[in-house]
Structure formats: C-alpha cells, structure tokens
Amino acid sequence: MSSAMNGPRSAEHSFRPDIEGMRGVAVLLVVLFHCRVPGFQGGFIGVDVFFGLSGYLITGLIVKEIERTGKLSFRNFYARRVRRLLPASGFVVVSTLLLGWFVYSPLELASYAKWGAYTSIYASNFMFMREAANYFARDSALNPYLHTWSLAVEEQFYLFWPVLIVLAMTRLKSRRRLALILAGVCAFSFAVCIWLTHFRQPWAFFSLPTRAWEFALGGLACLLSREQLTGQARKVGALGWAGLALVVASGCLYSPQMSFPGYAAMMPIAGTAMVLMAGALGARTALQTFLGTSVLQHLGRLSYSWYLWHWPALLAAEACFPNLVWRGRILAALIALGLAQMMFTLLERPIRFSRFLVARPAWSLTLALFVPLIGVSAAVLVQKKAVSALGTGEQATFYAAAHDTRVLFDANCLTPAGVARVRQCEYGDRDSRTTLILFGDSHAEHWFPAFDAIARTKGLRLVTLLKSSCPAARVTVYSVTLKREDFECTRWREAALARIATMKPYMVILSEKDSVVSKNPVAGAGRLPISAEQWKEGLRSTLSYLNGHDLKVLVIADVPRAPFDVPTCLSRAAAHAWGAQDCVIYRDHALNLDARQAENAAVQGISGARLVDFTEKFCPGSVCQSTIAGQVVYRDSNHMTSSFAQEFVPLLEQQMDSLVGEQQRN
C-alpha cells in the first residue's frame, strides 16, 4: 500500500472527545429548535452536523479495517450498526404508539400508526417525499415520527457507503484516489441537491441522493492529509473555532423560511468538516477543551437516545397542554432527556456491548429482522384498533370530515406547485352554452360542491381553473413548498385569465386564501410578504382585466381560519372527554381584517364585481364554530367540508341572481 494510505492516524480512530462534543452541540441545536426557543430558529441544521459526523466516522472505520486486514467484514460492520441503532429505535417506535393511545385521538392514531410502520423499516423519508411534505409545515409538525426521516437517510447511507468504499479501495489502493471518488460523489450529489431544492424541495430535503454529499464531505475530511497541519497548533485551533462558529451561526441565523438544503446546507457541513479536521491531530486546544466539557460529553453520549425521544415527548406535552410556551417545551425536552438516560443505561448500551452478541454477529443480524417486525406488528395492531373506533358514533363523523371527498383534487384538476400549465375541468351540464367559471386557489376549490349543485340545477357548464396556493389577485407570492418565489403561479394566473377572456363566461366565481396578506409586511424576509395595499391593487388589477372583457365577477371573501386541525381536535376532545368547547375558533384570530378591507376597497367602482362575505355564517358571535347544526365545518384548519359547503347553495344562488339583475338594470 502507498504511503498516502499509511499516514499518521494517531487520533483518527481512537475516542475523539471533540466528536462526542459535536454530537452534543448538534442534538442541542435540534432540541432547542423544536422547543421554539427564541434565537435558535435554524437549529434544524443539527441534523446536517450528524450527517457530516457519520460520514467522517464510517469512512474512517472502513478505511482503517481495509488497510489493516485487506478487506471489510460486512457481517461485522452491519452487526455493529444493528446493535447500535435498531433496539433503541424500535423501542421508541413502539413506545410512541403506546403513549399515543392515551394522548392522541383515534383519528390521529390511524394515521400515525402508518408512519410508525414505515419508521420501523427505515423508510419514513420515502413517505415524506411521496406526500411532498414540508418539514416545517404545521401538518408535518404534528407527526410524532417526523424526526425519523434523518434516521432513515442515515440507515440507507450505511447500506451503500461500505460497498462504495470497498470497491474503490480494492481497485485504487490509495487514500488520495479514494478522496477523488468521494469528491466526485460530493459534487454530483450537491449539484442534484441545489437543482431539486429549487424545483422539488421536499425531495431535496428528505432523500439520500441529495444528502449524500454531506456524508461524503465528512468522509473527505477524514481522508485529507494532515501532515500540512502538523506543528501548527495555532492554525489548527483557528480552523476549529471558525468551523464551530459556522455551525452555531447557522443554527441561530437560519430559519424555516429559507430555501433548504441547497447552497445553505454548505455552511453547517463545512463548519463540521473544519472542526473534524482540526481535531484529527489530537492536539490539546481551547476548542478541544470546550467540546470536552462534561455537559457536551454527556449530551453527546445520549444524543441518539435524546434525539429519538425528544420529539414524541414534545408532541405528547402539546397534546395535553395545547397552549404550551417554549419554557414548557423545554421541560418536556428535559423529561425526554431523562427517558433517554434510562434507555441508554438499560437498553442501548447493554445490547451494543453485549459479549454474547459481539461474539456472534449472526445473532446481531437477526435483530435487523426481529426489531422491525415488532414495530410493524405493533403499528398494524394500533391502526386496526383506531380504525375500529372510527367506525361508530361521532368519531365516524370526524373521520368522514378529515377524509372529505375532494372531487377536483382526485380528478387532478388543481395545478400543483412548480407547474404553470393550466388544467381545465368541466362539470355541471357540459353541453350547456352558458359557462360558469370557478377561478382561484384551493380556497376556491372548496366551494366546488356548492357551485356544482348550482350548475346542475341551472343547466350551467361549470369550468374550474384552479392552482394550489396561487391567488387570483395579481400579486407575487412565495411558495412554501418550493421555498422560493412562485414564478409558475404568475405564469399560470396570466394564462388562466387569458383563457377566461376567450371563453366569455356567464359569470366568474373568484375566491382565494387571504392568509398571504401580512399585517407586518416588513417581517418574514425572503418570503415576499404581501401588504394590504398590494393585495388591494392585485385584486383590482384582476377584476379590471375581467371587467374589460365585460365579465361579471362574484368575489367570495375567505373563510375564517382555525389555529388547529378541526377534525383532529374534535376527535381528540371526544376521545379524552375534554369537551368540544376546546375546539372553538376566536373570531379576532380567525379573520384577516386587513385583507378583508383591502378586498372591499378593490371591488369599489368596478362594474359587474361584487364581494360577498359569509363570516356571520361561521362566526355568529365572538367565536367561530367547529360544528354547526351537527356538521363539521372544516376538513382541516381552513378548508370547508363538502357537506357544509353545500349549505351555502341558496345564499350563493341569491347573490348570483342579484348580481345579474344589477347588471341588467345598469
């Protein structure tokens, strides 16, 4: 073997307090972020630090074994990984399901059990990718298995990385040449990551191919020659402190609103690599002393267990105390730390270092089948019981609301994020020469059941022109899904308006969500906040365009918005006898009055345009109801159920007839 493969490795594979300390820093950043502690809004980058550390450690372990023995024992390698990871993960998966039985509703458990099953086989990241989930969105944040996506990515990394290293080492027989291979993997993966972050952010966030560069950069830090740093303690110390500063700065300055991972992920990963390289010589520096403090060392030892426990514990605390502030969440996280200590002492460490299992790798590997089987079986059992509970009584009503029929969504009639092509669907009397158009975003879509009924009764051809999260008002919006300006929304809107003009419909029904209008347009940098004035001018521009083609427009003001998922809240309240009064929506918080006033101003002076506001139907007093006349109002937090939408048919017909009559008089 070449000299490059046998350079100084004095501190490379012995216990590294700096690595243990970085584990402590990483898990602390993640926990503080999830506790919503002010100043740590970027703490989610702690996961990226873990990826870099894993790449460094696993690459070094594999290379050292190949250099020492000429080969890698895959059996022993995977046996160690199984003993280290699976028992603790499996225990938390099952414990979360059991805990959920006491704090969650049957409606939630039926969904969460599915995630528990996928977590058991380390495939939860695929589910998040398939559902185009936003890690930072409220619906994702209610999932007790949300944090397991990173565990799935890491396990998938363990499957292919040893094969890559072995193939490269047996053919190239040089650390430097192996470093070139890893650099190529890093560059390709980083390029894909940047591209997908722009066009399909959930895939970039949750997939191994777009995260592989983070592991690879850690591996490169392990392989890079350290002779040039020998004897330069001052430079080594500066390199390490600079790296730690990059990591901490990312955790404090980044935010969920930014486009991530993409270019932004380079800062915490580069910082991690710098700390690792600085610590590779084993020199005693101030940074090593800091990372070697007892607190960071203890958190580092418990980092895996604490990471597993902290998120289910936080959600359980929130389920019991809905208005929990960050200080209360810190208390829940500390309870999770206690659970982590118990699991580390009683389960994780005994299995990991069991003499019986260490001496018998085959027995360890059986855990790779046995533990997931237990997790999947528990998930299936819990789901069956939850579904059974949802089949009767009021729980059946809540289940029906949560799974409300979405005809247009199922028919692929809503143009999704990242797509500009207009999708046109037709309902009602399709042979009619009189056309009614439903135009807007998903807050126009939830009015479809009512207008479909009207179209059938009046013999109208109902045409839908809808795009998710794209208002009809001519404003520039930020895509939460894509983490960037929604260019496709602007192109779609203009194409849809042009199509409406050529169709010359009997009437256009326009509705859109107004939550994009910010009360403080200076806040939310990077999210293109829309002021009430911009909303007014954008809506007026759209209405003026339609008015210029002699079209009548009925604008329906947005519905009140709940601060929680309504069917879930009702289901949980019924299951735990907390009372449906806990699921009311306070009127002052449910309405965007600035947007409402802007819409009123936009309609003024435009012939053939009318704004209708049904707020009193939802909010007869100071609160807005979750159920009205025995019907669940919402299918989530801000979209009506089909059955409730149909209650508006008489009112909508009256408004349509009145608008037509007004136009005829004029």
GIPEGI-V20319 format. One line per field, one symbol per residue. psi: psi as a letter, one per 40 degrees, with the letter a starting at -180 (. if undefined). burial: b if it has 24 or more other ideal C-beta (glycine too) atoms within 12 Angstrom, else e. A space follows every 10 residues. Layout:
psi->???
burial->???
//
This chain:
psi->iiddefahfd edeihhdddd dddddddddd ddddefhhef eeeeeddddd dddddddddd ddddddddee ihhddddddd dddddddddd dddddddddd ddeiiddddd dddddddddd efeddddddd efihdeiddd eeheedeedd dddddddddd dddddddddd ddfhdddddd dddddddddd dddddddddg dddddeidde eddddddddd dddhiedeeh egdddddddd dddddddddd dddiieeihi caddeddddd dddddddded eeihiddddd eeiddddddd dedddddddd dddddddddd gdfhiddddd dddddddddd dddddddddd ddehddddeg dddddddddd dddddddddd ddddddddde eiaddddddd ddfihgdddd efehhiiehe hhhhihaage eiehhhhhha aeeddeeddd dddddddefi hhhhgihhfh idigihihhd defihgdddd dddddddddd dddgidihhh iiheeehhdg edifheefih iddddddddd dddddddeff ihhhhhiiii hieihddddd dddddefehe eefihhddee igdddddddd dddhehhehh hihfddddge beihidihfe hhdiebeehi iddddeeedd dddddddddd ddddd.
burial->eeebbebebe bbbeebbbbb bbbbbbbbbb bbbbbbbeeb bbbbbbbbbb bbbbbbbbbb bbbbbbbeee ebeeebbbbb bbbbbbbbbb bbbbbbbbbb bebbbbbbbb bbbbbbbbbb bbbbbbbbbe bbbbbbbbbb bbbbbbbbbb bbbbbbbbee bbebbbebbe ebebbbebbe bbeebbeebb ebbbebbbbb bbbbbbbbbb bbbbbbbbbb bbbbbbeebe eeeeebbebb bbbbbbbbeb bbebbbbbbb bbebbbbbbb bbbbbbbbbb bbbebebbeb bbeeebbbbb bbbbbbbbbb bbbbbbbbbe eeeeebeebb ebbbbbbebb eebbeebbee bbeeeebeee beebeebbee bbebbbebbe ebbeebeebb eeebbebbbb bbbbebbbbe eebbbbbbbe ebbbbbbbee eeebbbbbbb bbbbbbbbbb bbbbbeebeb bbbbbbbbbb bbbbbbbbbb bbbbebebbb ebbbbbbebb eebebbbbbb bbbbbbbbee eeeeeebbbb bbebbbebbb bbbbbbbeee bbbbbbbbbb bbbbbbbbbb bbbbbeeeeb ebbbbeeeeb bbebbbbbbb ebbeebebbb bbbbbebbbe eeebbbbbee bbbbbbbbbb bbbbbbbbbe ebbebbeebe eeeeee
//
